[in-house]
């Protein structure tokens, strides 16, 4: 039985529910980020040019929550083709300032623009010769005045009921930092292949591997000559290590002319009579989809799924098979950790 007094029950009923409060926080932060679009202007273009023209590192710094946002922005820059590191302002003032070089660009983050450690760091960085981009909610602050370029998110109402905990402001900073990194990535022409170089581990890295890294090749590549009897083709498929479920049919010059798969075998069996001595050419699929060894595994999977096939030949520039990729090979890679 409830021990709440009537007044306490009334007060509780008047309070927003957990979900209502959560929804309001999300709406507030979403509105704050959406308003950033109106604030994009020449200063954003200036920031993009400064990052593109940086001959050293883009060093990102901030204190407290702003520092955590800075670390994320730095990581995004680094993973999309812009050399970057995250620097704690207090540690910078106690020796780590040596991480900043003359050709670097410093992105300093502070909502108020009056964070003591940031204000102390900027003159020292400028003395070294680094350029400074401010990411702040107060463009007329000390940080704004000391910087070469100001990315101003404007005044932001925090989602915290007390208006104190950084919430909407840090979301805005992160969104604007992401916008800067992605625009710079596009300006650089940063490719999927380059992206793969920076993501060698984890599921993402594995999906961005090259086809030649996981394809079946050598003894695991089932090749038969055009004109080979169906029964001999089946023997080749059976004894090939890994039991690939397909055989690649080549002409006298070693160029691909077709593919015979387990699916083709099922269709032969459905006729009721297995023409064991007939050439595989009568049953193979002609002009099969193919892919190059230097294409990404992600691209190969797209082709396999789009055309609902389980195997795809890997061909060199002369259309000679150098490998075979099975959908199971991709699944094995994706499940690797």
Secondary structure, 3 states (H helix, E strand, C coil): CCCCCHHHHHHHHHCCCHHHHHHHHHHHHHHHHHHHHHHCCHHHHHHHHHHHCCCCCEEEEECCHHHHHHHHHHHHHHHCCCCEEEECHHHHCCCHHHHCCCCCEEEEEECCCCCHHHHHHHHHHHHHCCEEEEEECCCCCHHHHHCCEEEECCCCCCCCCCCCCCCHHHHHHHHHHHHHHHHHHHHHCCCHHHHHHCCCCHHHHHHCCEHHHHCECHHHCCEEECCCEHHHHHHHHHHCCCCCCEEEEECCCCEEEEEEEHHHHHHHHCCCCCCCCCEHHHCCEECCCEEECCCEHHHHHHHHHHCCCCEEEEECCCCEEEEEEEHHHHHHHHCCC
